[in-house]
Amino acid sequence: MRICTVRSFLTCTLAALAVVGISSSLDIATEDNELVTDTDMPETPMPASIQPTDFTDPAESYSTSDSQGLSFRNMSVEDMPVDEWTFTKTLGKEEAKRQLEDHWNTPMPESTGSGSPYGYWAFNLTSEEPYVDGQIPYIERILGWAREIGLKVELDLHGAPGSQNGYDNSGRRGTPEWLLSRTNIDRTLDALTKMTSMVLDWDDVVYGIQILNEPSRWKWKRMIWCAVIAPNVYFMIHDTFLGPNDWGTLVSSNWTNTLMDTHIYQMFDNYMVTINETAHINMVAEMAQNVTKFDRGNTRVVVGEFSAATHDCTKYINGLGRGSRWEGTLEGVDHPLCPFKQCSCTGDYGSDYKEFSESYKAFLKGYVDAQLAIYDGELMGWFYWNFRTEEAPEWDYLLGVDQGWIPKFPRTAYPMVPAYVPEEDSEQNTREENGSANSAASVLGSLSRLHLEV
């Protein structure tokens, strides 16, 4: 089975659902406020920023008219909702559900495959929480459409109680508290258990289940069973920001229907945004060396997220109200970080693809081809993040296909990818290599740096 698909974030507020069965009898935590962890778990740094979700401007797409109630249009950035928790809390359940249902009714484009993220609150919601439920019929409708056209779907638990990582795409931005409470773990297991029957009804459509998206840490061997309840479905285990050399601690060699999920980006790192285009392309293979090595073992690897972006200029890419490394406006960055003397989020690095130069579009094609040569040609498969979005050209799969930097029909293998030849008069490629050869070596063998701020 080869997975070659794009990941379609069905709702920027994480209300799309997934299903999986899980044993609720596993002993995970002893009592509330006790950290759920393992003494043999490798220590990993906590990511400092936000992983991309959907780039819809909440002031534009999630606002109400004065006659309907609260409007976001006149809010300051400080008061603007930054995740689904604050979105639903600000609007109230009734208005939030009305707007979300409008969003859920937006047609989803067709592809060879789709990833469908969802939050725990679809199955386990308390009256004290501002979230709204009602997502299940929409997911079943999507699965029905997928069955009709032969589309395969990955179901993805994107949000856990207390937030598994503190990102906005977990449903609640801030301090991750998921592992601080047995109640949080029990509610997660309850939500997953309730979804088991659904996946059994759709195992001809649902080929895989992402147990939990980007948890900051999790000892998977203690947390999940995998192969028994849904033997015809793959279970995807996120790498928890560990490098490939430590992935063996997360899986068991006895699991036959498990895939390792890793997310590979080159823009959520202060060093990576400063290297030139040639170095970015070269780094693809360098950073994948230990990934492909792990893939040849007992557990195959899927690149669950990647894109054509190599800068963090994209609107809200680091979170609403936060700046960028590129222009030096992100918290903790005291000067612009880019491969040029002057760093500006305009032109090739702006939000309008019509302003892209031909040389930049050629680079995007070379960069995507280099990634697909490995993710499609050597690994189990891949998901491009995202299928369709706004004001984010390098993150928009459909736009990339239309403009030619993403192949319309990705091949099942990339035996020979033409080398990207930069223009000799380009400022970027005549400047010094930024020590890319030596610096790239510092990230080999561990992809954890990729996820520090994803």
C-alpha positions in Angstrom: 0.0 0.0 0.0 1.4 3.4 -1.0 0.0 6.6 0.5 0.3 9.5 -1.9 -2.1 12.2 -0.9 -2.6 15.7 0.3 -3.9 16.6 3.7 -7.1 18.7 3.6 -7.7 20.6 6.9 -11.5 20.4 6.8 -11.9 23.1 9.4 -9.5 25.7 10.6 -11.1 25.2 14.0 -10.3 21.5 14.2 -13.8 20.3 14.2 -13.4 17.6 11.5 -13.5 14.1 13.1 -11.7 10.8 13.1 -12.3 7.5 14.5 -10.3 4.9 16.3 -10.8 2.3 19.1 -8.5 2.2 22.1 -8.5 0.3 25.3 -9.6 2.5 28.2 -8.2 0.1 30.8 -4.5 1.1 30.2 -2.9 2.6 33.2 -1.6 6.0 32.1 -1.7 8.3 35.1 -2.1 7.7 38.8 -4.1 10.8 39.8 -4.9 14.4 38.7 -1.9 16.8 38.6 0.6 14.0 38.3 2.6 14.1 35.1 1.9 11.1 32.9 5.3 10.1 31.5 7.9 7.3 31.5 11.3 7.4 33.1 12.9 5.9 30.0 11.3 8.5 27.7 14.0 10.7 26.0 13.8 14.3 27.0 12.8 16.5 24.1 12.6 20.3 23.9 9.2 21.8 23.9 8.3 23.5 20.6 8.1 27.2 21.0 5.7 28.3 18.3 2.7 27.2 16.2 2.3 24.7 13.5 0.4 25.9 10.5 -3.3 25.2 10.5 -5.5 27.0 8.1 -4.7 30.5 7.0 -8.2 31.9 6.9 -8.4 35.4 8.4 -10.8 35.2 11.3 -11.7 38.8 10.8 -12.8 38.0 7.2 -14.2 34.5 7.3 -15.5 34.2 10.8 -17.4 37.4 11.5 -21.0 38.1 11.9 -23.1 41.1 10.8 -24.3 43.5 13.4 -27.8 42.1 13.1 -26.5 38.6 13.9 -24.4 39.4 16.9 -20.7 39.8 17.7 -18.3 40.9 14.9 -14.6 40.3 14.8 -14.0 43.0 12.3 -13.4 45.8 14.8 -11.5 43.7 17.3 -7.8 44.5 18.1 -5.3 41.8 17.5 -4.9 41.3 21.2 -8.6 40.5 21.6 -9.0 38.4 18.5 -9.7 34.7 19.0 -6.5 32.6 18.4 -7.9 29.1 18.5 -11.2 27.2 18.7 -11.5 27.6 22.4 -11.4 31.4 22.2 -13.4 31.4 19.0 -16.3 29.6 20.5 -16.0 31.3 23.8 -16.1 34.7 22.2 -19.1 34.0 20.0 -21.0 31.7 22.4 -22.2 28.2 21.5 -25.2 29.1 19.4 -23.5 31.6 17.1 -20.2 29.6 17.0 -22.1 26.5 15.9 -24.0 28.4 13.2 -20.7 29.7 11.8 -18.9 26.4 12.0 -21.8 24.6 10.3 -21.5 27.1 7.5 -17.9 26.2 7.3 -18.4 22.5 7.5 -20.9 22.7 4.6 -18.2 24.2 2.4 -17.4 21.7 -0.4 -14.2 19.7 -0.1 -12.1 19.4 -3.3 -11.4 15.9 -4.6 -7.9 14.4 -4.6 -6.3 10.9 -4.3 -6.5 11.1 -0.6 -7.3 13.4 2.3 -6.4 13.9 5.9 -9.3 14.8 8.2 -8.4 16.4 11.6 -10.8 16.6 14.5 -11.0 17.4 18.2 -11.9 15.3 21.2 -14.9 17.5 21.9 -16.8 15.9 19.1 -17.2 12.9 21.3 -16.5 14.1 24.8 -17.6 17.6 25.6 -18.4 19.0 29.1 -20.8 21.8 29.8 -18.0 23.9 31.2 -16.1 24.0 27.9 -17.0 26.5 25.2 -16.5 24.1 22.3 -19.5 22.9 20.2 -20.1 19.4 18.9 -22.2 18.2 16.0 -19.4 17.3 13.6 -20.1 13.5 13.3 -22.7 13.8 10.5 -20.4 15.9 8.4 -17.5 13.5 8.7 -19.8 10.6 7.8 -21.0 12.6 4.8 -17.4 13.2 3.7 -16.6 9.5 4.1 -19.6 8.7 2.0 -18.4 11.0 -0.8 -14.9 9.5 -0.5 -16.4 6.0 -0.9 -18.3 7.1 -4.0 -15.2 8.4 -5.8 -12.6 6.0 -4.4 -10.9 8.6 -2.1 -8.9 7.3 0.8 -9.0 9.2 4.1 -6.7 9.5 7.1 -8.5 10.4 10.3 -6.5 12.6 12.7 -7.1 13.3 16.4 -5.8 16.9 16.4 -6.9 18.1 19.8 -6.8 16.4 23.2 -8.2 17.8 26.6 -5.8 20.3 28.1 -3.9 20.5 24.8 -1.3 18.0 23.9 1.2 20.6 22.7 0.0 24.1 23.5 -0.5 24.9 19.8 -3.5 26.7 18.4 -4.2 23.7 16.2 -4.8 21.5 19.3 -7.9 23.7 19.9 -6.3 25.7 22.7 -3.1 27.7 22.6 -1.0 28.1 25.7 0.5 25.7 28.2 0.0 22.0 27.4 -1.7 20.4 30.3 -2.9 17.1 28.7 -0.4 14.9 30.6 -0.9 16.7 33.9 -4.3 15.1 34.5 -5.6 11.5 34.6 -9.0 13.1 33.7 -7.6 14.5 30.5 -6.1 11.1 29.5 -9.4 9.3 30.3 -11.4 11.7 28.3 -9.1 11.2 25.3 -9.4 7.5 25.6 -13.1 7.8 25.8 -13.3 9.9 22.7 -11.1 7.4 20.8 -13.0 4.4 22.0 -16.4 5.9 20.9 -15.0 6.2 17.4 -14.0 2.6 16.9 -17.4 1.5 15.5 -17.3 4.2 12.9 -13.9 3.2 11.5 -15.0 -0.4 11.3 -17.9 0.7 9.2 -15.6 2.6 6.9 -12.4 0.6 6.7 -12.7 0.5 2.9 -12.3 4.3 3.0 -10.3 5.0 6.1 -6.8 3.5 5.5 -5.2 5.2 8.5 -5.8 6.8 11.9 -3.5 9.4 13.4 -3.7 8.6 17.1 -2.8 12.1 18.2 -1.2 15.0 16.3 2.1 16.3 17.5 2.0 15.5 21.2 4.9 17.1 23.0 5.7 13.7 24.6 4.0 10.4 24.8 5.1 6.9 25.5 3.1 5.2 22.8 3.8 1.6 24.0 2.0 2.4 27.3 -0.7 4.4 25.7 -2.1 2.4 22.8 -3.0 -1.0 21.5 -2.9 -1.0 17.8 -3.5 -4.1 15.8 -6.5 -5.8 17.5 -9.6 -3.7 17.1 -9.2 -2.4 13.5 -6.7 -4.8 11.9 -7.4 -3.5 8.4 -6.5 0.1 9.2 -3.0 1.6 9.7 -2.3 3.5 12.9 -0.1 6.5 12.6 2.2 7.3 15.5 3.6 10.9 15.5 7.3 11.1 16.4 6.7 13.5 19.4 9.5 15.7 18.1 12.1 13.1 18.5 14.8 12.3 15.9 14.7 9.0 14.0 17.4 7.5 16.2 14.8 7.5 19.1 11.7 6.4 17.2 12.2 2.9 18.3 11.1 3.9 21.8 7.7 4.8 20.4 6.7 1.6 18.6 6.9 -2.1 19.0 8.4 -4.5 16.5 5.3 -6.7 17.0 2.9 -4.1 15.6 2.0 -5.0 12.0 -0.3 -2.2 11.1 1.6 0.8 12.5 3.2 3.7 10.6 5.6 6.3 12.0 4.5 9.9 11.2 7.0 12.7 10.9 6.5 16.3 9.9 9.3 17.9 7.9 9.7 21.6 7.4 12.6 24.0 6.8 11.2 27.3 8.0 10.5 26.9 11.8 14.2 27.2 12.7 16.4 30.3 13.0 19.2 28.7 11.0 17.2 27.1 8.3 15.5 30.4 7.2 19.0 31.9 6.5 20.3 29.3 4.0 20.0 29.8 0.3 17.9 27.9 -2.2 20.6 25.4 -3.2 21.2 24.5 0.5 17.5 24.0 1.1 17.3 21.4 -1.7 20.5 19.7 -0.6 19.2 19.6 3.0 16.2 17.5 1.9 18.3 14.4 1.3 20.6 15.1 4.2 17.8 15.4 6.7 16.1 12.3 5.4 19.0 9.9 5.8 18.0 8.5 9.1 14.4 8.6 8.2 14.9 6.3 5.2 17.1 4.1 7.4 14.3 3.7 10.0 11.7 3.1 7.2 13.7 0.0 6.1 13.1 -1.6 9.5 9.9 -3.0 11.0 7.9 0.2 10.8 7.3 2.2 7.6 7.4 6.0 7.6 4.9 8.5 6.3 5.8 12.2 6.0 2.5 13.5 7.5 3.2 17.1 6.7 5.5 19.0 4.3 5.2 22.0 2.0 7.0 24.1 -0.5 7.7 26.9 2.0 11.2 27.8 3.2 10.3 31.1 4.9 7.9 32.1 7.7 6.4 35.2 6.1 3.0 33.4 5.6 0.2 35.1 7.5 -0.4 33.6 10.9 2.2 30.9 10.3 3.6 31.4 13.7 0.2 32.2 15.3 -2.2 35.1 15.2 -0.6 38.3 16.4 2.9 37.0 16.1 5.6 38.1 13.7 8.2 36.3 11.6 11.9 35.4 11.8 12.3 36.6 8.2 11.6 40.2 9.2 12.8 39.9 12.8 9.4 40.5 14.4 8.9 37.1 16.1 9.3 37.1 19.9 12.9 36.1 20.8 14.3 37.1 17.4 16.2 40.4 17.6 17.1 40.9 13.9 15.8 39.7 10.5 16.8 36.2 9.5 16.9 35.5 5.8 19.5 34.7 3.1 19.7 38.3 2.0 21.0 41.7 3.2 17.5 43.0 3.2 14.7 40.8 4.4 11.2 41.6 3.3 8.0 39.5 3.1 7.2 40.8 -0.4 7.7 39.7 -3.9 8.8 36.1 -4.0 8.1 35.9 -0.2 4.8 37.6 -0.2 1.2 36.3 -0.3 0.6 37.0 -4.0 1.9 34.3 -6.3 1.4 36.6 -9.3 4.4 38.5 -8.0 6.7 35.4 -7.9 9.7 35.5 -10.3 10.3 32.7 -12.8 13.5 31.8 -10.9 11.6 31.5 -7.6 9.0 29.3 -9.2 11.7 27.1 -10.6 13.2 26.8 -7.2 9.8 25.8 -5.7 9.5 23.0 -8.4 13.0 21.8 -7.6 12.4 21.8 -3.9 9.1 19.9 -4.2 10.6 17.4 -6.6 13.5 16.8 -4.2 11.1 16.1 -1.4 8.8 13.8 -3.4 11.8 11.9 -4.7 12.3 10.7 -1.1 8.9 10.8 0.5 7.2 9.2 -2.5 10.1 7.3 -4.1 11.6 5.7 -0.9 9.1 6.1 2.0 5.6 4.8 2.6 4.0 8.0 1.4 3.3 11.6 2.2 0.7 14.3 2.9 1.1 17.8 1.6 0.0 20.5 4.0 -2.4 22.0 2.8 -4.8 21.1 0.0 -6.2 24.6 -0.4 -5.7 27.7 1.6 -5.6 31.5 1.3 -2.7 34.0 1.0 -0.2 31.2 1.4 1.0 30.2 -2.1 3.7 27.7 -0.9 1.2 25.9 1.3 -1.6 25.6 -1.3 -1.4 22.3 -3.2 -4.0 23.1 -5.8 -2.3 26.4 -6.6 1.1 24.7 -6.8 -0.3 22.2 -9.3 -2.0 25.0 -11.3 1.2 27.1 -11.4 3.5 24.1 -12.2 5.7 23.8 -9.1 3.8 20.7 -8.0 3.3 17.8 -10.4 -0.3 17.3 -11.5 0.0 13.5 -11.2 2.8 12.7 -8.8 4.6 9.6 -9.8 4.8 6.6 -7.6 8.6 6.9 -7.7 11.2 9.5 -8.5 14.2 7.6 -9.8 15.8 10.6 -11.3 15.0 14.2 -10.3 16.6 16.9 -12.4 19.0 19.0 -10.4 17.9 22.6 -9.7 20.3 25.0 -11.3 20.0 28.5 -9.8 20.5 31.6 -11.8 24.1 32.7 -11.5 23.2 36.4 -11.1 20.8 35.7 -8.2 21.7 37.6 -5.1 20.9 34.5 -3.0 23.1 32.1 -4.9 26.1 34.4 -5.2 26.2 35.1 -1.5 28.2 32.9 0.8 26.9 29.4 1.5 26.2 30.4 5.1 28.2 27.3 6.2 25.4 25.1 5.0 27.6 22.0 4.6 28.8 22.0 8.2 25.6 23.4 9.7 23.4 20.9 7.9 25.5 18.2 9.4 24.4 19.4 12.8 20.8 18.5 12.2 21.6 15.1 10.6 20.5 12.1 12.7 17.9 14.1 14.5 14.9 15.8 13.0 13.9 17.3 16.3 15.1 20.7 15.3 12.6 20.6 12.5 9.8 20.6 15.0 11.1 23.0 17.6 8.6 25.6 16.4 6.2 23.7 14.2 
